[in-house]
Amino acid sequence: MNRLGLLAQTAYHNFSLKIRNKKLNNEKNKLCIKKGLQVGSLR
């Protein structure tokens, strides 16, 4: 494999990881918001 292809593959891999992490964080934030709302409504 040539160097340019390797660089492109690495960049793509990093990009897809960032997107996956962003999605995971969004899910976590949604859960935290739900929990926060439940806790807030209990008070």
Residue pairs with C-beta under 8 A, 6 or more apart in sequence:
1 9
